[in-house]
């Protein structure tokens, strides 16, 4: 409840279920070692819809959260591979920025454990010794005024941020997030060795893979919220079906 109330201060997401997802994402970041998938949170809308405050609030409460606009390769590699950080990107045109920086593998590979990115760092050493591989898996969020393509969207949980008439007077800061980080650090220590309840995969598709770890966490540690999680999962599934239908109509110019 305290983390839910924390997020209430900064913005109105599409539904209350989406705010619950922000809470679960925070918990997920502190137990990320237990997950094989980490869907990218993608906040998309025109200006003044609360995208940036939402992302900032998440960055300032998540495990080793970094709020940034940079896509510089050295930074991304060090943050991902060395610091194991949760990364949150606040930019106007996220897809274009990623493509321009040539950092697709470093960003989109974060959604699935085991995906590595390679860079030739020591060409003078010759074959098999000149290349270094980096683990890039980690919690990721982004804002944008422009939607990502269909392939990228499959790796994302998309929040289409609505217009809100509510006036939010509190700005997310690192100091406000400190109390949350302290509580979540204690949560991490308490549950780091907790084994998640196994859940059988019942459906095909990436979303089933990406949300399975979340479901296991909720069922194991927050069982009273399992029904709430399943409602959010159904909502996310329906949203993806609608988006896929629209894309098919667009393809045939209907």
Order of alpha helices (4+ residues) and beta strands (2+ residues): alpha-alpha-beta-alpha-beta-alpha-beta-alpha-alpha-beta-beta-beta-alpha-beta-alpha-alpha-alpha
